[in-house]
Amino acid sequence: MATDEEGKKRLLGRAISIAAMVCAAVSNLLVLRQVEVNPRTDDAEIFANFIGMAPVVNGPIVRLYVADNQLVKQGDPLLEIDERPYAYALAHAKSDQDTLAGEISDERRIIAGKVSGVDVAKSSALSAEASLARADAAIEQAKADVSSAKAAVDRADADQQYAADNLHRIEPLLAKQFVTVDQVDQARTLVVTRSQAANQARSQLALAQAGLTAAEAQYKQSQALLDQSHQQVQQATHNVTTLEPLEGQLSGKAAAIDTAKYDLDNCLITAPFDARVTNLTISQGAYATAGQHIFTLIDTRVWWAVANFRETQIQHIRPGMAADVYLMSRPTVRFKGVVDSIGFGVTPDADLLGHLSAPGLPDVQRTLNWVHLASRFPVRIRIESQPSDAFRIGESAVVVIRGLTSVPSGQ
C-alpha cells in the first residue's frame, strides 16, 4: 500500500511539474506575443514645440504683462516696449511724404507754366511763318510790278522813239509846205509827251525795284524772326521739366512709412498661439535688444511623446497607429495618442562606425564588442487628450503601441 501511494505521489508531482512548465511556456509565449503585438517602452519623454520670444525693435520695456510659467492665449499681450521713438519716426516719415507731395504739386504748376511758354513760343513761330509767307508773296508781287514797270518803260521808249522819228520826217517837209505848221507842232508836242511818259515809266520802274528790295528785306527779316521763334520753341521745350525724379521718391517715402508703422506695431508683443511662458528672467524697465531672446513660449496646442523603440520593433510600427501614453507623474492615467512619424536616423555609434576623418573616410577602431545592443529610433506620438497643466517638456513617460496587425512577409 505504501508503495502504491508513493508511486501516485511521484506521478502527481511529475504531472504538476509538467503542468507548471507548460504554463510557464505558455505564459512566456503570451508575453512575447503581447510584446510583439503591442510594443512598449519606458524610454520616452514628453515634448512640445517652443520658440524663443525676441523683440523686433530696441527699447526699454515699459509694461510686462506676464509672469514666469503663466498660461497665455493667442493674442494676449506679453510685453510692451517704449513706442515713443517709433511714433516720432512714423510722424517724421509722414511729414517727409507730405513735403514731397507739396514739391510735386509746386513742380506741376511750374511745368504747366513752362508748357504754356512752349505754346506761346509755338504761336510766335506760327505767326513768324505767316509773316514769312506774306513776305514771300510780297516779293513775288514786287517782282511782277518790276516786270510790268519794265514793260511800261519799253513801251514808253518805243512811243518816244516813234514820235521823235515822226518829227524828224515831217520837219523837212514844212519848208516844202507838204505839211502844215500845226502838224509839226503836234509832232513836237507828242515827242515831249512821249518823253515825259517814258520818264514817268522809268520812275515807276525805280519805284517797283525799290518795292522789290523792300520786300526782299522784309522776307529776310521774317526769316530771321522765324528762326528766332524756332529757337525759342526749342529753348522753352528744353526748359520743361518732368516729375519723374520727384515721383520716383514716392515709393521710398511710402516704404519709410510702412517700416515706421511696422516698428511701431511691434512695440507691443502678443502671444502668437496658446502657450505657456517659461524662462522669464527679466522685469519691467529692462532694455530689450532686437533679436535677443527674452523668454520662451511653449506651444500648448499640440503635445508629443517621443519614444525610443528598438530597431527590431520599428518594423512593426506604422504612422496612424493608436498609442497609450502614461506619465511618470500620473502612472494610472492613460492618455490616448496616435503615431505621427518614425525617425529615420540617429547618431552612429563611434565604437562601431568610427570617427569620420577629414577626407571623409571612417576611422574604424580595432576593438571587439562582445555585447551588441540594438539601436533605438525615436517615434513621435501625437497626444490627442491634452489637459493644459498635465504635460511638461522633458517629463518621463511610458508608451505602448496598440492595435497592431500581423507583420507582412519580407519585413
C-alpha positions as CSV (number, residue, x, y, z in Angstrom):
1,M,0.0,0.0,0.0
2,A,2.8,2.4,0.9
3,T,4.5,1.6,-2.3
4,D,1.3,2.5,-4.3
5,E,0.8,5.8,-2.5
6,E,4.4,6.8,-3.1
7,G,4.0,5.9,-6.8
8,K,0.9,8.0,-7.0
9,K,2.6,10.9,-5.3
10,R,5.5,10.7,-7.7
11,L,3.1,10.7,-10.7
12,L,1.2,13.6,-9.3
13,G,4.5,15.6,-8.7
14,R,5.6,14.9,-12.2
15,A,2.2,16.0,-13.6
16,I,2.3,19.2,-11.5
17,S,5.9,19.8,-12.7
18,I,4.9,19.2,-16.3
19,A,1.8,21.4,-16.0
20,A,3.9,24.2,-14.4
21,M,6.5,24.1,-17.2
22,V,3.7,24.1,-19.8
23,C,2.0,27.1,-18.0
24,A,5.4,28.9,-17.9
25,A,6.0,28.2,-21.5
26,V,2.5,29.4,-22.5
27,S,2.9,32.5,-20.3
28,N,6.2,33.3,-21.9
29,L,4.7,32.8,-25.4
30,L,1.8,35.1,-24.4
31,V,4.2,37.7,-23.1
32,L,6.4,37.5,-26.2
33,R,3.3,37.8,-28.4
34,Q,2.0,40.8,-26.4
35,V,5.4,42.5,-26.6
36,E,5.4,41.9,-30.3
37,V,1.8,43.0,-30.9
38,N,1.9,45.9,-28.6
39,P,5.5,47.2,-28.3
40,R,6.2,49.0,-25.1
41,T,9.0,51.3,-24.0
42,D,9.7,53.4,-20.9
43,D,12.4,55.3,-22.8
44,A,10.1,58.2,-23.7
45,E,9.8,61.9,-22.9
46,I,7.1,64.5,-23.4
47,F,7.9,67.1,-25.9
48,A,6.2,70.3,-27.4
49,N,7.2,72.9,-29.9
50,F,8.6,76.0,-28.4
51,I,10.0,79.3,-29.6
52,G,12.3,81.9,-28.1
53,M,10.5,85.3,-28.0
54,A,12.7,88.1,-29.2
55,P,11.7,91.7,-29.9
56,V,11.9,93.1,-33.4
57,V,12.7,96.6,-32.1
58,N,15.0,98.1,-29.4
59,G,13.9,99.9,-26.4
60,P,13.1,99.8,-22.7
61,I,10.2,97.5,-21.5
62,V,7.5,99.8,-20.1
63,R,5.0,97.1,-19.4
64,L,5.4,93.4,-18.7
65,Y,2.0,91.6,-18.8
66,V,3.1,88.0,-18.0
67,A,4.9,86.1,-15.3
68,D,7.1,83.0,-15.5
69,N,5.2,79.7,-16.1
70,Q,1.9,81.7,-16.9
71,L,-0.5,80.2,-19.4
72,V,-1.5,82.7,-22.1
73,K,-4.0,82.6,-25.0
74,Q,-3.3,83.6,-28.6
75,G,-3.4,87.4,-28.9
76,D,-2.8,88.1,-25.2
77,P,-0.3,90.9,-24.7
78,L,3.1,89.8,-23.4
79,L,5.2,92.9,-23.1
80,E,5.3,96.5,-24.4
81,I,8.4,98.4,-25.5
82,D,8.5,102.2,-25.3
83,E,6.8,103.3,-28.5
84,R,7.6,107.0,-28.5
85,P,10.7,106.9,-30.7
86,Y,8.9,104.8,-33.3
87,A,5.8,107.1,-33.1
88,Y,8.1,110.1,-33.8
89,A,9.7,108.2,-36.7
90,L,6.3,107.5,-38.2
91,A,5.3,111.1,-37.9
92,H,8.6,112.2,-39.5
93,A,8.1,109.7,-42.3
94,K,4.6,111.0,-43.0
95,S,5.9,114.6,-42.9
96,D,8.5,113.7,-45.5
97,Q,5.8,112.2,-47.7
98,D,3.6,115.4,-47.3
99,T,6.6,117.6,-48.1
100,L,7.3,115.5,-51.2
101,A,3.6,115.8,-52.2
102,G,3.9,119.6,-51.9
103,E,7.0,119.7,-54.0
104,I,5.3,117.6,-56.7
105,S,2.3,120.0,-56.6
106,D,4.5,123.1,-57.0
107,E,6.5,121.4,-59.7
108,R,3.3,120.6,-61.6
109,R,2.4,124.3,-61.6
110,I,5.9,125.3,-62.7
111,I,5.7,122.7,-65.5
112,A,2.3,124.0,-66.5
113,G,3.7,127.5,-66.8
114,K,6.6,126.2,-68.9
115,V,4.3,124.3,-71.1
116,S,2.3,127.5,-71.6
117,G,5.5,129.2,-72.6
118,V,6.1,126.5,-75.2
119,D,2.7,127.1,-76.6
120,V,3.3,130.8,-76.7
121,A,6.6,130.2,-78.5
122,K,4.9,127.9,-81.0
123,S,2.3,130.5,-81.6
124,S,5.0,133.1,-82.3
125,A,6.7,130.6,-84.6
126,L,3.4,130.1,-86.5
127,S,3.0,133.9,-86.7
128,A,6.6,134.2,-88.0
129,E,5.9,131.6,-90.6
130,A,2.8,133.5,-91.7
131,S,4.8,136.7,-91.9
132,L,7.4,134.9,-93.9
133,A,4.8,133.6,-96.3
134,R,3.4,137.2,-96.7
135,A,6.9,138.5,-97.3
136,D,7.4,135.8,-99.9
137,A,4.1,136.8,-101.6
138,A,5.1,140.5,-101.4
139,I,8.4,139.6,-103.2
140,E,6.5,137.8,-105.9
141,Q,4.2,140.8,-106.2
142,A,7.1,143.2,-106.3
143,K,8.8,141.1,-109.0
144,A,5.6,141.3,-111.0
145,D,5.4,145.1,-110.5
146,V,9.1,145.4,-111.7
147,S,8.3,143.3,-114.8
148,S,5.2,145.4,-115.5
149,A,7.2,148.6,-115.0
150,K,9.9,147.4,-117.3
151,A,7.3,146.6,-120.0
152,A,5.8,150.1,-119.5
153,V,9.3,151.7,-119.9
154,D,9.9,149.7,-123.1
155,R,6.5,150.8,-124.5
156,A,7.2,154.4,-123.5
157,D,10.6,154.4,-125.1
158,A,9.2,152.9,-128.2
159,D,6.4,155.5,-128.3
160,Q,9.0,158.3,-127.7
161,Q,11.3,156.9,-130.4
162,Y,8.3,156.7,-132.8
163,A,7.3,160.3,-132.0
164,A,10.9,161.6,-132.5
165,D,11.3,159.7,-135.7
166,N,8.0,161.1,-136.9
167,L,9.0,164.7,-136.0
168,H,12.3,164.2,-137.9
169,R,10.4,163.1,-141.0
170,I,7.9,165.9,-141.2
171,E,10.1,168.8,-140.2
172,P,11.9,168.9,-143.6
173,L,8.5,168.7,-145.3
174,L,7.4,172.0,-143.7
175,A,9.8,174.0,-145.8
176,K,8.3,172.5,-148.9
177,Q,4.9,173.1,-147.5
178,F,4.0,169.4,-147.6
179,V,2.8,169.6,-144.0
180,T,1.4,172.4,-142.0
181,V,2.9,174.2,-139.1
182,D,0.2,172.8,-136.9
183,Q,1.2,169.2,-137.8
184,V,4.8,169.9,-136.9
185,D,3.8,171.4,-133.6
186,Q,1.6,168.4,-132.8
187,A,4.5,166.1,-133.6
188,R,6.8,168.1,-131.3
189,T,4.2,168.1,-128.6
190,L,3.8,164.3,-129.0
191,V,7.6,163.9,-128.6
192,V,7.6,165.9,-125.4
193,T,4.5,164.0,-124.2
194,R,6.2,160.6,-125.1
195,S,9.4,161.7,-123.3
196,Q,7.5,162.6,-120.2
197,A,5.6,159.3,-120.3
198,A,9.0,157.4,-120.7
199,N,10.4,159.3,-117.7
200,Q,7.3,158.5,-115.7
201,A,7.6,154.8,-116.7
202,R,11.2,154.8,-115.5
203,S,10.1,156.3,-112.2
204,Q,7.5,153.6,-111.8
205,L,10.2,151.0,-112.6
206,A,12.5,152.5,-110.0
207,L,9.7,152.5,-107.5
208,A,8.9,148.9,-108.3
209,Q,12.5,147.9,-107.9
210,A,12.6,149.7,-104.6
211,G,9.5,147.8,-103.5
212,L,11.1,144.6,-104.5
213,T,14.2,145.4,-102.5
214,A,12.0,146.3,-99.5
215,A,10.0,143.1,-99.9
216,E,13.3,141.0,-100.0
217,A,14.4,142.9,-96.9
218,Q,11.1,142.1,-95.2
219,Y,11.5,138.5,-96.2
220,K,14.9,138.2,-94.7
221,Q,13.6,139.9,-91.5
222,S,10.7,137.4,-91.4
223,Q,13.1,134.5,-91.9
224,A,15.2,135.8,-89.0
225,L,12.1,136.1,-86.8
226,L,11.1,132.6,-87.8
227,D,14.5,131.2,-86.9
228,Q,14.4,133.0,-83.6
229,S,10.9,131.7,-82.9
230,H,12.1,128.1,-83.6
231,Q,15.0,128.6,-81.2
232,Q,12.6,130.0,-78.6
233,V,10.3,126.9,-79.0
234,Q,13.3,124.6,-78.6
235,Q,14.5,126.5,-75.6
236,A,11.1,126.5,-74.0
237,T,10.7,122.8,-74.7
238,H,14.1,122.1,-73.1
239,N,13.1,124.1,-70.0
240,V,10.1,121.9,-69.4
241,T,11.0,119.6,-66.6
242,T,9.3,116.3,-65.6
243,L,8.0,114.9,-62.4
244,E,9.9,111.6,-62.7
245,P,12.7,112.5,-60.2
246,L,10.2,113.5,-57.6
247,E,7.6,110.8,-58.3
248,G,10.4,108.2,-58.1
249,Q,10.8,109.1,-54.5
250,L,7.2,108.3,-53.7
251,S,7.8,104.6,-53.3
252,G,10.7,105.3,-50.9
253,K,8.6,107.6,-48.8
254,A,5.8,105.1,-48.7
255,A,8.2,102.3,-47.7
256,A,9.6,104.5,-44.9
257,I,6.1,105.0,-43.6
258,D,5.4,101.2,-43.8
259,T,8.7,100.5,-42.0
260,A,7.9,103.0,-39.3
261,K,4.4,101.5,-38.9
262,Y,5.9,98.0,-38.7
263,D,8.3,99.1,-35.9
264,L,5.5,100.9,-34.0
265,D,3.2,97.9,-34.3
266,N,6.0,95.6,-33.0
267,C,6.4,97.6,-29.8
268,L,3.5,95.5,-28.4
269,I,4.4,91.8,-28.4
270,T,1.4,89.4,-28.3
271,A,1.2,85.7,-28.0
272,P,1.2,84.1,-31.5
273,F,-0.6,81.0,-30.1
274,D,-1.8,79.4,-26.9
275,A,1.3,78.9,-24.9
276,R,3.0,78.8,-21.6
277,V,5.6,81.3,-20.6
278,T,8.9,79.9,-19.3
279,N,12.4,81.0,-18.6
280,L,11.3,84.6,-17.9
281,T,14.3,86.3,-16.2
282,I,13.6,90.0,-16.8
283,S,11.4,92.6,-15.3
284,Q,9.8,95.8,-16.4
285,G,12.3,98.5,-17.1
286,A,14.9,96.2,-18.7
287,Y,16.2,97.2,-22.1
288,A,15.1,94.9,-24.9
289,T,17.5,94.4,-27.8
290,A,16.2,93.3,-31.2
291,G,16.9,89.7,-31.9
292,Q,17.8,88.7,-28.4
293,H,15.6,86.2,-26.6
294,I,13.7,87.4,-23.6
295,F,11.8,84.3,-22.6
296,T,10.4,81.1,-24.2
297,L,6.9,80.2,-25.2
298,I,5.9,76.5,-25.1
299,D,3.2,75.7,-27.7
300,T,0.5,74.1,-25.7
301,R,-1.8,73.4,-28.7
302,V,-0.1,70.1,-29.5
303,W,1.9,67.8,-27.2
304,W,4.1,64.9,-28.3
305,A,5.6,61.8,-26.7
306,V,8.9,61.0,-28.3
307,A,9.5,57.3,-27.6
308,N,12.7,55.4,-28.4
309,F,11.9,51.9,-29.7
310,R,14.5,49.2,-30.5
311,E,15.2,48.7,-34.2
312,T,13.7,45.3,-34.0
313,Q,10.4,46.9,-33.1
314,I,10.4,49.7,-35.6
315,Q,9.3,47.5,-38.5
316,H,6.0,46.7,-36.7
317,I,5.1,50.4,-36.1
318,R,3.3,52.5,-38.7
319,P,2.1,56.1,-38.7
320,G,-1.6,56.3,-37.7
321,M,-1.5,53.5,-35.1
322,A,-3.1,54.1,-31.8
323,A,-0.8,54.5,-28.7
324,D,-1.2,54.8,-24.9
325,V,0.9,57.3,-23.0
326,Y,1.5,57.1,-19.3
327,L,3.3,59.8,-17.4
328,M,5.7,59.0,-14.5
329,S,3.9,61.7,-12.5
330,R,0.5,60.1,-13.3
331,P,1.1,56.4,-13.8
332,T,-2.6,55.5,-13.5
333,V,-3.9,58.0,-16.1
334,R,-3.9,56.8,-19.7
335,F,-3.6,59.5,-22.4
336,K,-4.6,58.5,-25.9
337,G,-2.3,59.2,-28.8
338,V,-1.5,58.3,-32.4
339,V,1.8,57.6,-34.1
340,D,2.7,60.6,-36.2
341,S,6.1,59.7,-37.6
342,I,9.1,57.4,-37.2
343,G,12.6,58.6,-37.0
344,F,15.0,57.7,-39.9
345,G,18.3,58.5,-38.4
346,V,20.3,58.6,-35.1
347,T,23.9,59.5,-34.4
348,P,26.1,56.4,-35.4
349,D,27.9,54.7,-32.6
350,A,31.6,55.8,-32.8
351,D,32.7,52.4,-31.4
352,L,31.2,50.6,-34.4
353,L,31.4,53.1,-37.2
354,G,34.4,55.1,-36.0
355,H,35.0,58.8,-36.3
356,L,34.8,60.5,-39.7
357,S,38.2,61.9,-40.5
358,A,38.9,65.0,-42.7
359,P,38.9,63.1,-46.1
360,G,35.5,61.6,-45.2
361,L,36.6,58.1,-44.5
362,P,35.5,56.4,-41.3
363,D,38.1,55.8,-38.6
364,V,37.2,52.3,-37.5
365,Q,38.6,51.4,-34.1
366,R,40.1,47.9,-33.8
367,T,38.0,46.8,-30.9
368,L,35.6,43.9,-30.5
369,N,32.3,44.3,-28.6
370,W,31.1,41.0,-27.3
371,V,27.7,42.5,-26.5
372,H,25.9,44.3,-29.4
373,L,23.0,46.4,-28.2
374,A,20.1,47.2,-30.6
375,S,19.9,50.8,-31.8
376,R,16.8,52.8,-30.8
377,F,15.0,55.1,-33.1
378,P,12.6,57.9,-32.0
379,V,8.9,57.5,-32.7
380,R,6.8,60.7,-32.4
381,I,3.3,60.1,-30.9
382,R,0.8,63.0,-31.0
383,I,-1.2,63.1,-27.8
384,E,-4.9,63.6,-28.5
385,S,-6.2,64.3,-25.0
386,Q,-4.3,67.3,-23.7
387,P,-5.1,68.8,-20.3
388,S,-3.3,72.2,-20.2
389,D,-1.5,71.5,-16.9
390,A,-0.6,67.8,-17.3
391,F,2.4,67.9,-19.5
392,R,5.9,69.3,-19.2
393,I,8.7,69.2,-21.7
394,G,11.2,66.5,-20.8
395,E,8.8,64.6,-18.5
396,S,9.4,60.8,-18.5
397,A,6.7,58.6,-20.0
398,V,5.8,55.1,-20.9
399,V,4.4,54.4,-24.4
400,V,2.5,51.4,-25.6
401,I,1.6,50.9,-29.2
402,R,-1.9,49.4,-29.6
403,G,-3.9,47.7,-32.4
404,L,-1.1,46.2,-34.4
405,T,-1.8,43.6,-37.1
406,S,0.4,40.7,-38.3
407,V,3.7,41.8,-39.8
408,P,3.7,41.5,-43.6
409,S,6.1,38.9,-45.0
410,G,9.5,40.1,-46.0
411,Q,9.7,42.7,-43.2
